[in-house]
Amino acid sequence: MTPLRTLVWLVLGALVVGAVFAYPQLPASVPQNIGADGRAGGFVPRSPYAWGMPVLIAVAIFAGLEWIRTQLPHRPALFNFSGKEQLQRLPVEYRGGVIARMQRFMDVVNLQVVCTFMLVQWMLWRGAHGATSETLTVALLVLSPAMIVVAGLGVSGIQNELDRAQRAYDSRRHPQRP
């Protein structure tokens, strides 16, 4: 397991374990949301459902992305990007580097998703205890566009790897004559 994959699983585990251990310390009501001003709103009675919903959503997204990640070596068409058709035309023996890049990309996205939900859960915890989360709200507002930038760089890296694999395949099919 790569350090990135280990980190993704550790952060997910921390989110789940943290939510379970935090539950008994919650007050009688918990916020449903945190406003743009960092203040909790829409309080509901404390329940495993009310407290655990962000964690369940994070786990569901994680599981879906992890499933796609594991399927990529056999079903690369699950990953939608502009070079998908080019990848499908490439012989299987030339796809390995591209698939590995796609899987790393999925790990990075999963890490971003889990970190986002961890931040949300922390904000809800603070809101449940009467604290505001202006700084955390700003962090969340910065994290979301940063995810788009990282995704763009990741897809660009995948396309570059695909172009490299295509050149390697083309040079085998049409070697340069001396």
C-alpha positions, -999 to +999 in steps of 0.1 A: +000+000+000+014+034-010+018+062+016-011+081-001-034+051+002-024+046+038-031+082+045-066+081+029-075+050+050-061+066+081-081+098+076-113+079+069-107+058+100-100+089+121-133+104+108-153+074+118-136+067+151-137+104+160-174+106+153-181+075+174-160+087+204-174+123+201-210+112+202-213+107+240-199+142+246-225+159+225-252+181+240-289+172+237-292+189+204-268+191+174-267+215+144-279+204+110-257+229+093-232+256+097-239+289+080-215+310+059-208+331+090-196+300+108-226+297+131-246+266+137-282+265+126-312+241+125-306+223+157-322+188+160-322+163+189-290+144+192-292+110+176-267+087+158-284+096+126-282+133+131-246+132+142-235+105+118-250+116+085-219+135+073-198+105+082-221+081+064-221+103+033-183+104+034-181+066+037-205+062+009-186+085-014-153+068-004-167+034-011-180+044-045-147+060-055-128+030-041-149+006-061-142+026-093-105+027-084-103-011-080-122-016-113-100+006-134-075-021-145-103-041-160-127-014-169-108+019-176-139+033-193-153+040-158-129+069-156-144+097-178-118+121-193-112+134-228-086+107-236-109+078-227-114+066-263-076+069-269-070+048-238-094+021-249-077+018-283-043+014-267-033-023-262-036-035-226+001-038-221+006-001-226-022+010-202-004+002-169+011+036-163-021+054-172-042+032-150-017+037-121-021+075-126-058+073-126-058+053-094-035+078-077-059+105-089-088+086-073-068+084-040-062+121-041-099+128-047-109+104-020-085+121+004-099+155-004-135+143+001-128+127+034-108+157+046-138+180+036-162+158+056-138+158+085-138+196+085-176+197+083-179+172+112-154+193+133-175+224+125-207+206+136-190+196+168-179+231+175-214+244+167-230+218+190-209+232+218-218+268+210-186+278+193-184+295+159-163+283+130-155+314+109-119+303+102-130+267+094-157+281+071-130+301+052-109+269+051-138+250+036-144+278+011-108+276+001-106+238+000-135+235-025-119+255-053-085+240-045-101+206-052-109+217-087-074+229-093-059+196-080-084+177-102-074+196-132-037+190-126-045+153-120-064+149-152-036+167-171-011+143-156-032+113-167-034+128-202+004+133-203+009+097-192-015+085-219+003+105-245+036+089-233+021+055-236+007+063-270+042+074-282+057+042-269+031+021-287+035+041-319+073+038-319+069+000-316+045-001-345+065+023-367+101+022-357+123+049-371+145+037-399+182+046-399 
